[in-house]
Amino acid sequence: MESLDQADNGIDRDVLLERVKAASFFAEEGWAASTAALDLGAVRWSPSFVREGGALTLILGADIPNFLQRRLEAAHAAGIKLLCVVDLAALSSPKTLAFLSDIDAGVSLVLEDLSLSPPMALLKFLGSEEFAVEPGIRQHLISNGLRACKAAATNDLKGKTLEWLLHFMFSQVRDFRVRSCNYRTASEELDVVVQLTNLDPARCWSHLGAPFLIVEAKNRKNKSGQEVVSKLYTIISVKRGTCKVGFVVSLSGFTSDAHTQVLKLAATDRTFVLLDEAALERWALSDDYDRELSDIVAEAMLN
């Protein structure tokens, strides 16, 4: 078991470890108690639990001791996928949050009754919980998220990492609530669905009389063409007027016919916003995050 770990921060560590073993994901995902130290080159580490290609540890409190940081960094560098069981104090620490992002850790939150939330990617968790992040750390997390999107090894993971990133980015906008990521209807799947929870007159989307925004995400080698815009137009057209703004996000950019299709659809009462990697970075790095997105949408409306 993990011989080098941080203080328990008021949580009974042995009880928590038993809760981890009792959690539904523990057996389903193949976790088992560690029986030997991992040789990570300059350091050795005995995490609490392991599985093939993965290690699970506890991070409790706002600060991670240096010795544990070194082992987590070494494990990440060795290609080991990390799952960190964290408390609220850890997630509330900007420094710890940035570190978890740097090592691409999945997280499971310790709840008040010492039960555990389902493990998931950090950005997906923060988006799902509508966890507000301060601007500097938000920019750091988005930058790491973009790198993860480009580094994803499979088409499935490429799609998921972009969806998790967008879930997080839209959740950080005031008066936005991400209703769902991968929302399935009887006939289609919507990558991200955003609901307006309050109408701010300073934001252009507040004057359209439609409560939802829909986001289509594409993370592939080639640029996205007009068919992606046309697909989103069809989706929005059957939503009974509840959505009038659609975002198409394509990290590889867009073909000229995609831009032409947006211009053709300008005669409708719907707006299509094309966001490539540069546009996402512009939004993420802005000193006024909400206003920047509103400006991007306004530019699409006036195009």
C-alpha positions as CSV (number, residue, x, y, z in Angstrom):
1,M,0.0,0.0,0.0
2,E,1.0,3.6,-0.4
3,S,3.8,4.2,2.0
4,L,4.4,7.8,0.9
5,D,1.3,9.9,1.0
6,Q,0.0,13.1,2.5
7,A,-1.6,13.7,5.8
8,D,-5.2,12.6,6.1
9,N,-6.5,16.2,6.5
10,G,-9.1,15.1,9.1
11,I,-10.5,12.2,6.9
12,D,-9.9,8.7,8.2
13,R,-7.6,7.4,5.5
14,D,-8.2,3.7,6.2
15,V,-12.0,4.2,6.1
16,L,-11.7,6.1,2.8
17,L,-9.5,3.4,1.3
18,E,-12.3,0.9,2.2
19,R,-14.8,3.1,0.6
20,V,-12.7,3.2,-2.6
21,K,-12.7,-0.6,-2.6
22,A,-16.4,-0.7,-2.1
23,A,-17.2,1.8,-4.9
24,S,-18.9,0.3,-7.9
25,F,-16.2,1.5,-10.3
26,F,-13.4,-0.3,-8.3
27,A,-14.1,-3.9,-9.5
28,E,-15.7,-2.8,-12.8
29,E,-12.5,-1.0,-13.9
30,G,-10.1,-3.6,-12.7
31,W,-8.5,-1.9,-9.7
32,A,-6.6,-4.0,-7.1
33,A,-4.5,-3.2,-4.0
34,S,-0.9,-2.5,-4.9
35,T,1.5,-5.3,-3.9
36,A,4.8,-3.9,-5.3
37,A,6.4,-0.5,-5.8
38,L,6.4,1.0,-9.3
39,D,9.9,1.6,-10.6
40,L,9.7,5.1,-12.1
41,G,13.4,5.5,-12.7
42,A,14.6,8.1,-10.3
43,V,11.9,7.3,-7.8
44,R,9.8,4.3,-6.7
45,W,6.2,4.6,-5.7
46,S,3.6,2.3,-4.1
47,P,0.2,3.8,-4.9
48,S,-2.9,2.7,-3.0
49,F,-4.3,0.8,-5.9
50,V,-3.3,-0.2,-9.4
51,R,-4.6,-1.7,-12.6
52,E,-3.0,-2.3,-16.0
53,G,-1.6,1.0,-17.1
54,G,-3.1,2.9,-14.2
55,A,-2.5,4.0,-10.6
56,L,-4.9,5.4,-8.0
57,T,-3.9,7.7,-5.1
58,L,-5.6,9.9,-2.5
59,I,-5.1,13.7,-2.6
60,L,-6.6,15.3,0.5
61,G,-6.2,19.0,1.3
62,A,-5.1,22.1,-0.6
63,D,-1.4,21.2,-0.8
64,I,0.3,18.2,-2.3
65,P,3.6,17.3,-0.6
66,N,6.6,17.6,-2.9
67,F,7.5,13.9,-2.6
68,L,4.1,12.9,-3.8
69,Q,4.2,15.4,-6.6
70,R,7.5,14.0,-7.9
71,R,6.0,10.5,-7.9
72,L,2.9,11.6,-9.7
73,E,4.9,13.5,-12.3
74,A,7.2,10.5,-12.8
75,A,4.2,8.2,-13.2
76,H,2.6,10.5,-15.7
77,A,5.9,10.7,-17.7
78,A,6.0,6.9,-17.7
79,G,2.6,6.8,-19.4
80,I,0.7,5.6,-16.3
81,K,-2.9,6.9,-16.3
82,L,-3.6,8.4,-12.9
83,L,-6.9,8.5,-11.0
84,C,-6.9,10.8,-7.9
85,V,-9.5,10.5,-5.2
86,V,-9.7,14.1,-4.0
87,D,-11.6,16.2,-1.4
88,L,-13.2,19.6,-2.0
89,A,-10.2,21.3,-0.5
90,A,-7.9,19.9,-3.2
91,L,-10.3,21.0,-6.0
92,S,-10.6,24.4,-4.4
93,S,-6.9,25.0,-4.5
94,P,-5.8,26.7,-7.8
95,K,-2.3,25.2,-7.5
96,T,-3.6,21.7,-7.0
97,L,-6.2,22.0,-9.8
98,A,-3.5,23.1,-12.2
99,F,-1.2,20.2,-11.1
100,L,-4.0,17.7,-11.6
101,S,-4.5,19.1,-15.1
102,D,-0.7,18.9,-15.8
103,I,-0.6,15.2,-15.1
104,D,-3.9,14.6,-17.0
105,A,-5.5,13.0,-13.9
106,G,-9.0,11.6,-13.7
107,V,-10.8,12.5,-10.4
108,S,-13.3,11.1,-8.0
109,L,-14.6,13.5,-5.4
110,V,-15.0,12.4,-1.7
111,L,-18.5,13.4,-0.7
112,E,-19.6,14.5,2.8
113,D,-20.7,10.9,3.7
114,L,-17.3,9.6,2.4
115,S,-19.0,8.1,-0.6
116,L,-17.3,8.8,-4.0
117,S,-18.4,10.4,-7.1
118,P,-18.0,8.4,-10.3
119,P,-14.4,8.8,-11.7
120,M,-14.1,11.0,-14.8
121,A,-11.8,13.3,-16.7
122,L,-11.0,16.5,-14.8
123,L,-12.6,18.8,-17.3
124,K,-15.7,16.7,-17.6
125,F,-16.0,16.7,-13.8
126,L,-15.6,20.5,-13.5
127,G,-18.1,21.1,-16.3
128,S,-20.6,18.6,-14.9
129,E,-20.4,20.1,-11.4
130,E,-20.4,23.7,-12.8
131,F,-17.3,24.3,-10.8
132,A,-16.3,27.9,-11.2
133,V,-12.5,28.3,-11.8
134,E,-10.6,31.6,-11.5
135,P,-9.4,33.1,-14.9
136,G,-5.7,32.3,-14.7
137,I,-6.3,28.6,-13.9
138,R,-9.2,28.4,-16.4
139,Q,-6.8,29.5,-19.1
140,H,-4.2,26.9,-18.0
141,L,-6.8,24.1,-18.0
142,I,-8.1,25.0,-21.4
143,S,-4.5,25.1,-22.8
144,N,-3.9,21.6,-21.4
145,G,-7.3,20.5,-22.8
146,L,-6.4,21.7,-26.3
147,R,-3.1,19.8,-26.1
148,A,-4.9,16.7,-24.9
149,C,-7.3,17.0,-27.9
150,K,-4.5,17.0,-30.3
151,A,-2.6,14.2,-28.6
152,A,-5.5,11.8,-28.3
153,A,-4.5,8.5,-29.9
154,T,-7.9,7.2,-31.2
155,N,-10.8,8.8,-33.0
156,D,-13.1,8.0,-30.0
157,L,-10.8,9.7,-27.6
158,K,-10.3,12.6,-29.9
159,G,-14.0,13.2,-29.9
160,K,-14.4,12.7,-26.1
161,T,-11.5,15.0,-25.2
162,L,-13.0,17.9,-27.3
163,E,-16.4,17.4,-25.9
164,W,-15.1,17.4,-22.3
165,L,-13.1,20.6,-23.1
166,L,-16.2,22.3,-24.6
167,H,-18.4,21.1,-21.7
168,F,-15.9,22.9,-19.3
169,M,-15.5,26.0,-21.4
170,F,-19.3,26.7,-21.8
171,S,-19.9,25.8,-18.1
172,Q,-17.6,28.7,-17.2
173,V,-19.9,31.3,-18.8
174,R,-22.2,33.1,-16.4
175,D,-25.8,32.3,-17.0
176,F,-25.0,29.2,-19.0
177,R,-25.9,25.8,-17.8
178,V,-24.6,22.8,-19.8
179,R,-27.7,20.6,-19.9
180,S,-25.9,17.6,-21.4
181,C,-22.8,16.3,-23.1
182,N,-23.7,13.7,-25.7
183,Y,-27.4,14.3,-25.4
184,R,-29.3,11.5,-27.2
185,T,-32.7,12.0,-28.8
186,A,-34.7,9.5,-30.6
187,S,-33.0,10.3,-33.9
188,E,-29.7,12.1,-33.1
189,E,-26.9,12.8,-30.7
190,L,-26.1,16.4,-29.7
191,D,-22.5,16.9,-28.6
192,V,-23.2,19.8,-26.1
193,V,-26.5,21.4,-25.2
194,V,-26.4,24.7,-23.3
195,Q,-29.3,26.3,-21.6
196,L,-29.6,30.0,-20.8
197,T,-30.5,30.4,-17.1
198,N,-30.7,34.1,-17.1
199,L,-31.1,36.8,-19.8
200,D,-28.3,39.4,-19.5
201,P,-29.2,42.2,-21.9
202,A,-25.5,42.9,-22.5
203,R,-25.2,39.5,-24.3
204,C,-26.5,39.1,-27.8
205,W,-27.9,35.6,-27.3
206,S,-30.3,37.0,-24.7
207,H,-32.5,38.8,-27.3
208,L,-33.4,35.8,-29.5
209,G,-36.2,34.3,-27.5
210,A,-34.6,30.9,-27.5
211,P,-33.4,29.1,-24.4
212,F,-30.9,26.7,-25.8
213,L,-27.6,26.7,-27.7
214,I,-26.3,23.6,-29.5
215,V,-22.6,22.8,-30.0
216,E,-21.3,20.4,-32.6
217,A,-17.7,19.2,-32.0
218,K,-15.3,17.9,-34.6
219,N,-11.7,16.8,-33.8
220,R,-10.3,15.2,-36.9
221,K,-7.4,15.6,-39.2
222,N,-9.2,17.3,-42.1
223,K,-11.1,20.6,-42.1
224,S,-14.8,20.4,-41.6
225,G,-17.0,21.1,-44.6
226,Q,-20.5,22.4,-45.4
227,E,-22.1,19.1,-44.5
228,V,-21.3,19.7,-40.8
229,V,-23.1,23.1,-41.0
230,S,-26.0,21.7,-42.9
231,K,-26.4,18.9,-40.3
232,L,-26.5,21.4,-37.5
233,Y,-29.0,23.5,-39.4
234,T,-31.3,20.5,-39.8
235,I,-31.0,19.7,-36.1
236,I,-31.8,23.2,-35.0
237,S,-34.7,23.5,-37.5
238,V,-36.7,20.8,-35.7
239,K,-36.3,22.2,-32.2
240,R,-39.5,24.1,-32.4
241,G,-37.8,27.5,-32.1
242,T,-36.0,26.7,-28.9
243,C,-32.6,27.1,-30.4
244,K,-31.4,29.9,-32.7
245,V,-27.6,29.8,-32.2
246,G,-25.4,26.8,-33.2
247,F,-21.7,26.4,-32.7
248,V,-19.6,24.2,-34.9
249,V,-16.1,23.6,-33.3
250,S,-13.5,22.1,-35.6
251,L,-9.9,22.2,-34.3
252,S,-8.6,21.6,-37.9
253,G,-10.6,24.6,-39.2
254,F,-13.2,24.8,-42.0
255,T,-13.3,24.5,-45.7
256,S,-14.4,27.5,-47.9
257,D,-17.7,25.7,-48.6
258,A,-18.4,25.6,-44.9
259,H,-18.0,29.4,-44.7
260,T,-20.1,29.7,-47.8
261,Q,-22.9,27.6,-46.3
262,V,-23.0,29.8,-43.2
263,L,-23.5,32.8,-45.5
264,K,-26.3,31.1,-47.4
265,L,-28.1,30.4,-44.1
266,A,-27.8,34.0,-43.0
267,A,-31.2,34.6,-44.5
268,T,-32.7,32.4,-41.8
269,D,-33.3,33.5,-38.2
270,R,-30.5,31.2,-37.1
271,T,-26.9,32.0,-36.4
272,F,-24.0,29.5,-37.0
273,V,-20.7,30.3,-35.2
274,L,-17.6,28.5,-36.6
275,L,-14.9,28.1,-34.0
276,D,-11.5,26.7,-34.9
277,E,-8.5,26.3,-32.5
278,A,-7.5,30.0,-32.9
279,A,-11.0,31.2,-32.0
280,L,-11.1,28.9,-28.9
281,E,-7.7,30.3,-27.8
282,R,-9.0,33.9,-28.4
283,W,-12.0,33.2,-26.2
284,A,-10.0,31.3,-23.5
285,L,-7.3,34.0,-23.2
286,S,-9.6,37.0,-23.1
287,D,-9.5,39.1,-19.9
288,D,-13.4,39.2,-20.2
289,Y,-14.3,35.6,-20.9
290,D,-18.1,36.1,-21.2
291,R,-17.9,39.3,-23.3
292,E,-15.4,37.7,-25.7
293,L,-17.8,34.8,-26.5
294,S,-20.6,37.3,-26.9
295,D,-18.4,39.3,-29.3
296,I,-17.6,36.2,-31.3
297,V,-21.3,35.4,-31.6
298,A,-22.2,39.0,-32.5
299,E,-19.6,38.9,-35.3
300,A,-21.2,35.8,-36.7
301,M,-24.6,37.4,-36.5
302,L,-23.4,40.5,-38.4
303,N,-21.3,38.6,-41.0
